[in-house]
Amino acid sequence: MFKTVKNLFKFTNRGGFTLLEILVVLAVTTFLTGMVLTYGARGRNQTSLYVEQAKLAQIILRAKSLSVATYNKPDIPCGYGVNVDYDANAYELFSYRPANCFDIKATGIVKDVLNKYEVLERYALASGVKLNRNSVDPNATLSTVFFLPPNPDTYIWAENLGFTLNPAIINVGAVDGSLYMPIQVTAGGQVGY
């Protein structure tokens, strides 16, 4: 009978986890879950910024491409550009069509384009993303860029300076200000980020 009771205890006394081991596993799991959730939210914000930066750069390059493609065709606009509206958190692709495309430089394009353009498409930024003015050099904050064929000539308006030959920057940033991505446009028509 003693052997039977002893064998009974062998089968019922199986090894298991101690309370300390369970608490350690729960603590590590909670820590890793917190890291994944934090990284996931930050990764989404960063991805949104990259996407919006690429879209804006693509629209600027599209305006440049459209202006080259329309050279010497009087029935379509003389040039294209992008206007940035920081207050509305949006930007727009526009066309410019004066009375005569051939003597456009002689008519004072710098003043004329901003008063007589036609908006073709307007784009609003995704939630969580906003257009930021250049805080390092406010004079380099891009307001409008315009491309005039055939080269195309690039005309840049900075927010505080007006027409400029200097490069200008648009910052696409997180609403909370934690991260921003610049887009630079030069007088040579290069768009970089």
CORKA-V748569 format. One record per residue. N is the residue number from 1. SS is DSSP state (h for helix, s for strand, l for the rest). OMEGA is omega in whole degrees, -180 to 180 (999 if undefined). NEAR is the number of other C-alpha atoms within 12 Angstrom. Layout:
N&SS&OMEGA&NEAR  N&SS&OMEGA&NEAR
//
This chain:
1&l&179&7  2&h&178&8  3&h&-179&9  4&h&177&10  5&h&179&11  6&h&178&12  7&h&178&12  8&h&179&13  9&h&178&12  10&h&-178&12  11&h&-177&11  12&h&-178&11  13&l&180&10  14&l&179&9  15&l&-180&8  16&l&179&10  17&l&175&11  18&l&179&10  19&h&179&10  20&h&179&11  21&h&179&12  22&h&179&13  23&h&178&13  24&h&179&14  25&h&178&15  26&h&179&14  27&h&180&14  28&h&179&14  29&h&178&14  30&h&179&14  31&h&-179&14  32&h&178&14  33&h&177&14  34&h&179&14  35&h&-179&15  36&h&-180&14  37&h&178&14  38&h&180&14  39&h&-180&15  40&h&179&14  41&h&180&15  42&h&178&19  43&h&177&17  44&h&179&19  45&h&-179&29  46&h&178&25  47&h&178&24  48&h&179&27  49&h&179&34  50&h&-179&27  51&h&-179&20  52&h&177&36  53&h&180&35  54&h&178&24  55&h&-179&25  56&h&177&42  57&h&179&34  58&h&179&22  59&h&177&31  60&h&179&39  61&h&176&30  62&h&177&29  63&h&178&39  64&h&-180&38  65&h&178&26  66&h&-179&33  67&h&178&36  68&h&-178&28  69&h&-176&22  70&l&-177&27  71&l&174&25  72&l&176&19  73&l&-172&19  74&l&-178&16  75&l&178&13  76&l&-174&21  77&l&-180&35  78&l&-178&41  79&s&-178&46  80&s&179&46  81&s&179&48  82&s&177&45  83&s&-177&41  84&s&179&42  85&s&-176&25  86&l&-177&27  87&l&180&14  88&l&-179&16  89&l&-177&29  90&s&175&28  91&s&-176&35  92&s&173&33  93&s&-179&37  94&s&175&36  95&s&-180&33  96&s&-178&38  97&l&175&30  98&l&-180&29  99&l&-177&16  100&l&-178&20  101&l&-172&26  102&l&178&21  103&l&-175&14  104&l&-179&23  105&l&-179&20  106&l&-176&13  107&l&180&15  108&l&-176&15  109&h&-176&31  110&h&-179&26  111&h&-170&18  112&h&-174&20  113&h&-175&35  114&h&-180&30  115&h&-172&16  116&l&177&20  117&s&-179&26  118&s&180&23  119&s&178&24  120&s&-179&20  121&s&178&19  122&s&-177&20  123&s&175&24  124&s&180&23  125&l&179&32  126&l&178&25  127&l&-177&18  128&l&-179&26  129&s&178&32  130&s&176&36  131&s&-180&41  132&s&173&37  133&l&-179&32  134&l&-178&28  135&l&180&18  136&l&178&14  137&l&-178&19  138&h&179&20  139&h&-179&25  140&h&179&33  141&s&-177&38  142&s&176&45  143&s&-178&40  144&s&171&40  145&s&-177&54  146&s&-180&49  147&s&-179&45  148&s&-179&41  149&l&12&31  150&l&-172&22  151&l&-3&19  152&l&172&28  153&s&-178&29  154&s&177&39  155&s&-177&41  156&s&172&44  157&s&175&37  158&s&-172&33  159&l&-177&27  160&l&-175&19  161&l&-169&20  162&s&-179&23  163&s&-179&30  164&s&174&27  165&l&-180&23  166&l&175&26  167&l&178&32  168&s&-172&42  169&s&169&41  170&s&176&49  171&s&172&41  172&s&-173&45  173&s&175&35  174&s&-179&31  175&l&-179&22  176&l&177&16  177&l&-176&20  178&l&-175&17  179&l&174&24  180&s&-179&31  181&s&-179&33  182&s&170&33  183&s&-178&36  184&s&176&32  185&s&-179&39  186&l&179&29  187&l&176&27  188&l&178&24  189&l&178&33  190&l&178&26  191&s&-178&28  192&s&176&23  193&l&999&24
//
